[in-house]
Amino acid sequence: MAFEAIKAEIRALLEQSIEEPEDTHELHEQLLEKLNQIRATGMPLPDDLVALEQELTRRRDRLPPQQ
């Protein structure tokens, strides 16, 4: 998948997280997956996406387990 397409998907997921905050855990997982897809293309992650990934990981680690 092209880098720009993945960035567009990340943007859509972020917008969804604002509109549907109750699905935070699933959205975090999807965002982390998209960031890994960017890495798989061999492209380095921009600094802002690295910071986003670190923040998502911190938040994910604080979330209660899903049932």
N, CA, C and O of each residue as an XYZ file, in Angstrom:
268
protein
N       0.858     -1.172      0.000
C       0.000      0.000      0.000
C       0.904      1.235      0.000
O       1.917      1.264      0.699
N       0.550      2.220     -0.758
C       1.354      3.431     -0.875
C       1.352      4.217      0.433
O       0.379      4.215      1.187
N       2.463      4.878      0.670
C       2.650      5.658      1.891
C       1.518      6.658      2.096
O       0.983      6.767      3.199
N       1.153      7.383      1.056
C       0.096      8.394      1.174
C      -1.251      7.761      1.524
O      -2.031      8.348      2.274
N      -1.529      6.585      0.995
C      -2.787      5.895      1.298
C      -2.827      5.474      2.763
O      -3.865      5.573      3.418
N      -1.695      5.006      3.269
C      -1.629      4.607      4.677
C      -1.812      5.836      5.564
O      -2.518      5.773      6.571
N      -1.185      6.946      5.200
C      -1.362      8.174      5.980
C      -2.825      8.608      5.981
O      -3.331      9.080      6.999
N      -3.504      8.454      4.855
C      -4.925      8.817      4.790
C      -5.743      7.913      5.709
O      -6.679      8.377      6.361
N      -5.399      6.630      5.764
C      -6.106      5.710      6.659
C      -5.852      6.069      8.114
O      -6.761      5.987      8.940
N      -4.630      6.467      8.436
C      -4.310      6.890      9.801
C      -5.130      8.117     10.165
O      -5.688      8.193     11.260
N      -5.205      9.066      9.259
C      -6.003     10.280      9.499
C      -7.462      9.917      9.763
O      -8.083     10.468     10.673
N      -8.015      8.989      8.970
C      -9.412      8.568      9.154
C      -9.603      7.890     10.507
O     -10.612      8.115     11.176
N      -8.641      7.062     10.914
C      -8.743      6.397     12.214
C      -8.678      7.410     13.363
O      -9.384      7.267     14.362
N      -7.840      8.419     13.219
C      -7.766      9.454     14.256
C      -9.077     10.216     14.361
O      -9.541     10.510     15.462
N      -9.669     10.532     13.231
C     -10.959     11.214     13.246
C     -12.026     10.329     13.888
O     -12.869     10.807     14.649
N     -11.979      9.037     13.573
C     -12.939      8.103     14.163
C     -12.751      8.020     15.674
O     -13.727      7.893     16.413
N     -11.497      8.090     16.139
C     -11.252      8.001     17.580
C     -11.844      9.194     18.317
O     -12.218      9.081     19.485
N     -11.932     10.328     17.646
C     -12.546     11.502     18.249
C     -14.063     11.341     18.300
O     -14.708     11.698     19.286
N     -14.616     10.797     17.219
C     -16.070     10.642     17.118
C     -16.600      9.474     17.952
O     -17.732      9.516     18.432
N     -15.777      8.425     18.125
C     -16.219      7.230     18.838
C     -15.191      6.846     19.904
O     -14.515      5.828     19.762
N     -15.064      7.637     20.961
C     -14.021      7.365     21.959
C     -14.203      6.048     22.706
O     -13.259      5.569     23.335
N     -15.376      5.461     22.654
C     -15.584      4.188     23.359
C     -14.839      3.030     22.698
O     -14.654      1.985     23.321
N     -14.410      3.197     21.453
C     -13.688      2.150     20.727
C     -12.178      2.385     20.743
O     -11.475      1.965     19.824
N     -11.685      3.044     21.765
C     -10.294      3.464     21.819
C      -9.320      2.308     21.652
O      -8.366      2.416     20.880
N      -9.539      1.212     22.354
C      -8.595      0.093     22.302
C      -8.447     -0.427     20.873
O      -7.327     -0.595     20.391
N      -9.543     -0.679     20.205
C      -9.501     -1.199     18.836
C      -8.863     -0.195     17.885
O      -8.090     -0.580     17.008
N      -9.174      1.070     18.046
C      -8.595      2.094     17.184
C      -7.085      2.204     17.387
O      -6.345      2.385     16.420
N      -6.626      2.099     18.617
C      -5.183      2.119     18.883
C      -4.503      0.966     18.167
O      -3.457      1.148     17.543
N      -5.084     -0.206     18.252
C      -4.494     -1.368     17.579
C      -4.434     -1.155     16.069
O      -3.431     -1.484     15.436
N      -5.493     -0.612     15.493
C      -5.512     -0.362     14.054
C      -4.475      0.679     13.650
O      -3.816      0.538     12.620
N      -4.332      1.711     14.453
C      -3.336      2.744     14.161
C      -1.922      2.177     14.231
O      -1.092      2.470     13.369
N      -1.646      1.376     15.242
C      -0.325      0.764     15.353
C      -0.051     -0.154     14.167
O       1.077     -0.217     13.679
N      -1.072     -0.862     13.703
C      -0.934     -1.721     12.530
C      -0.578     -0.893     11.288
O       0.276     -1.297     10.498
N      -1.224      0.251     11.117
C      -0.941      1.122      9.962
C       0.493      1.649     10.023
O       1.172      1.727      9.000
N       0.947      2.006     11.211
C       2.321      2.476     11.349
C       3.311      1.370     10.988
O       4.345      1.637     10.376
N       3.001      0.149     11.357
C       3.856     -0.979     10.984
C       3.837     -1.212      9.475
O       4.839     -1.643      8.905
N       2.714     -0.934      8.829
C       2.646     -1.058      7.371
C       3.577     -0.046      6.705
O       4.212     -0.351      5.695
N       3.655      1.145      7.267
C       4.574      2.143      6.717
C       6.006      1.633      6.841
O       6.792      1.743      5.899
N       6.344      1.076      7.999
C       7.692      0.523      8.193
C       7.982     -0.580      7.177
O       9.096     -0.682      6.662
N       6.981     -1.396      6.894
C       7.160     -2.518      5.967
C       7.480     -2.051      4.553
O       8.053     -2.807      3.768
N       7.117     -0.815      4.221
C       7.436     -0.287      2.890
C       8.900      0.118      2.801
O       9.403      0.405      1.715
N       9.589      0.142      3.947
C      10.977      0.563      3.972
C      11.133      2.053      4.194
O      12.249      2.565      4.286
N      10.005      2.745      4.281
C      10.032      4.187      4.516
C      10.192      4.434      6.013
O       9.563      3.754      6.824
N      11.021      5.392      6.381
C      11.108      5.737      7.804
C       9.842      6.491      8.215
O       9.240      7.212      7.420
N       9.461      6.306      9.461
C       8.311      7.045      9.973
C       8.712      8.484     10.246
O       9.778      8.734     10.809
N       7.868      9.437      9.851
C       8.132     10.831     10.229
C       8.105     10.976     11.754
O       7.454     10.195     12.448
N       8.808     11.968     12.256
C       8.915     12.169     13.704
C       7.559     12.265     14.391
O       7.382     11.739     15.490
N       6.596     12.938     13.746
C       5.288     13.074     14.388
C       4.586     11.727     14.514
O       3.862     11.497     15.483
N       4.789     10.837     13.549
C       4.169      9.515     13.652
C       4.898      8.628     14.664
O       4.277      7.777     15.299
N       6.195      8.819     14.816
C       6.941      8.105     15.864
C       6.412      8.534     17.237
O       6.193      7.697     18.113
N       6.211      9.832     17.416
C       5.665     10.336     18.690
C       4.258      9.795     18.909
O       3.904      9.427     20.029
N       3.455      9.743     17.852
C       2.100      9.185     17.957
C       2.164      7.725     18.376
O       1.415      7.298     19.255
N       3.047      6.961     17.761
C       3.179      5.547     18.097
C       3.559      5.368     19.568
O       2.999      4.514     20.256
N       4.499      6.163     20.043
C       4.921      6.056     21.441
C       3.777      6.392     22.387
O       3.587      5.719     23.400
N       3.021      7.422     22.063
C       1.883      7.804     22.906
C       0.803      6.727     22.881
O       0.233      6.397     23.921
N       0.517      6.180     21.706
C      -0.497      5.122     21.609
C      -0.096      3.893     22.408
O      -0.927      3.264     23.064
N       1.176      3.561     22.346
C       1.658      2.403     23.093
C       1.526      2.634     24.594
O       1.115      1.737     25.329
N       1.875      3.837     25.048
C       1.717      4.157     26.482
C       0.246      4.057     26.893
O      -0.086      3.480     27.929
N      -0.620      4.625     26.065
C      -2.058      4.583     26.388
C      -2.595      3.162     26.341
O      -3.379      2.764     27.202
N      -2.176      2.395     25.339
C      -2.642      1.013     25.211
C      -2.252      0.208     26.442
O      -3.032     -0.604     26.939
N      -1.053      0.440     26.921
C      -0.577     -0.310     28.084
C      -1.358      0.040     29.357
O      -1.370     -0.740     30.309
N      -2.005      1.204     29.378
C      -2.792      1.612     30.546
C      -4.261      1.205     30.439
O      -4.999      1.294     31.421
N      -4.691      0.761     29.257
C      -6.115      0.397     29.078
C      -6.417     -0.910     29.785
O      -5.560     -1.791     29.855
N      -7.634     -1.044     30.312
C      -8.024     -2.329     30.888
C      -8.143     -3.371     29.767
O      -8.448     -3.018     28.628
N      -7.907     -4.638     30.081
C      -8.011     -5.684     29.056
C      -9.438     -5.728     28.480
O     -10.421     -5.529     29.194
N      -9.516     -5.993     27.177
C     -10.830     -6.135     26.552
C     -11.389     -7.500     26.849
O     -10.658     -8.482     26.976
N     -12.709     -7.544     26.958
C     -13.363     -8.834     27.235
C     -13.934     -9.404     25.974
O     -14.524    -10.484     25.997
